[in-house]
Amino acid sequence: MFLLALAATLLAACASLIGPRDIELPLAKLQSGLDRRFPLSGRMLEVFDIELTHPQLALQAQADRVALTVDASVAPLLVRQSWRGSMTLSGRLVLDPARNAVMLAEPRVDSFTVDGVDPARQRQLALAVNVLMRKIVTDAPLYQIRPEELRYGGVQFVPTRVVTTPRGLLVSVAPAG
């Protein structure tokens, strides 16, 4: 009984010695994960078919945000015409503890342009594309932390903080409990 108590005490001491650590997520790794999820298609407002392609992730380290630029193709259902353009959306980084994921919060459209479309129609299209982009941001993590990244030296960790760096993201984790 004494040995069991001693072993438990030693394990607890080791866990406290390990302490917090950081997981580095380089931009290239984040971009690769994003590339696998595109192209995305959707119908908005039962009026437009929208396809988003060629995602490009950029870090805004000074603002602790991440920007996502995509090419957009918008085709009205009743017209045999489509428009091409691009959209940039940015968001603040947050952790979703239930999914052990890095997510974008407070997404905002930074720019939206469509070739050959007047400004009034461009605003209408921006609203439709913005709805699709917000759904993507809300539903899809920027990065899902793998279970093996949250175990080290026999200790279970939980994510506590995420920040941008000039080269990627830094997720801080601490021993659970």
N, C-alpha and C positions, 0 to 999 in steps of 0.2 A: 504494500500500500504506500509506504514511504517512497519507494522508487518511482511509482507511478506519479505521485504528487511532484516529486523532484523533476521528472521528465516533462510534465506539463508546465512547470515553472520555467524550465530551461527553454522550452519551445516558445513560450510567451515572451521571454526575454530576447530570444533571437528575432522574433517578429518585430519587436520594438526597435531592435538594432538596425533592421533592414530599412525602415523608415520610408518616407516618400521618394518617388522617383519620377522621371519624365520619359514619355514616349515621343520620339521625334517622327513626324510625318512629312517627308519631303514633298514639295509641290509635284514632282514627277509621279510619285505614288498616288497622290490624290487625283491628278489628271488622268492617270491610267484607269482608276476605278470609275471615274466619270465617263470616260470614253466608252466603257462597256455598256452603259445605260442608254446611249443615244444611237440612232435617232429616236425621237419621241413624236408621236402623232396624236392628235385629238380633234374633236369637233367642239366648237365653242358656240354657245347660244343658238345651236341648231342652224347656224348661218354660215360659219366659216370652218373649213378644214385647215388645220395648222400642223406644220411639220417643223420640228426644231432639230437642227443638226450642228455638227462641228463645235462642241462645247469647248470653251477656253477659260480656264480658271486663272485668276490673278489674285495676288495677295495685296491687301491694303494694310500693311503692318502698322503704320502710324495711326490708323483709325480702328485697328483691331477688327477689320471686316475682310470679307472675301467677295470678289466680284466674279460673276459668271457671264460670259458673252456667248451668245448662240446665233447661228444663222437661222432665219425664219422664212418659211414659205407659207403664204396665206392665200387660200383659194375660196372665194365665195361659192356657195352651192348652186346658186341660180345663174351664175355667169361663167362662161368658159374662159376665164382669165385667172391668172395667179400673180401674186406680187412677191418679190423677194426683198429681204432686208436683214437687219441684225438688231439684236436687243442685248443690253447689258443690265443685269440685275445684281444688286449687292445685298449682303446681309451681315448681321452681327453673329459671331460664333457663340453657341451655347451647347451645353452637354445635356443629353437626354438620358438620365440615369436608368430609366426603365429599359431602354434599348442599348445602353452602353455605346452611345453614338454621338458624334459631333454633328450638329445641325445648324442650319442658318435660321436666324430669327429676325424679325422686323425687316423682311425683304422690301426693297424699293427698286423701282425702275430708274436707272441712271440715264439710259438713252434708248431710243427706239427710232429706227429709220427704215423707211420702205422706199425702194427705188420707184420713181415715176408716179407717186401718189400725192395728191394735194394734201395740205396740212390738216384739213377737217377730217378727211377719210383716214389719214394717218393716226389721228387721235382715237377714232373708233376702233381701228385695228389694234392699237396699243392696248386698249381696254381688254379686248379679247385675248391677246397674247399674254397680257399680264395675269389674267385669271389662270391660264394654263401654267405659267411659270410659278405662281404662288402655290399651286397644287403640287408641283414638282418639289419645290423647296420644303413644303410642309410634310410631304409623305416620304421623301427619300433622304436618308442621311448623307452628309458629305463624306463621312467615314464611319464605318462600323468597327468598333474596337473588338478584336478577336479575343476569345476567352484565354488563350495562352499568353496574350499580352498583359492580362490582369492577374497572372500567377507568377510568382518569382520566389525561389527559395522555399517553396512549400507554403507561402503566404498569399492569401487572396487580397487583391487590391481593388479599389473603386476609383473611378475618375473623379477628380475634384475641380479641375480648372483647365481651360483651353485658351491659348493665345496665339497670335500670328507672330512669325519671325520673318526675317528677310528671305529665308529659304523654304519655309513651310509652316506647319503648325506644331505646337508643343502642347501635349496633353500631360498634365500632372496627375499622378495617381498616388494614393496613400493606402496603407494597410486598412482593410475593412475592420469594422468593430471598434 
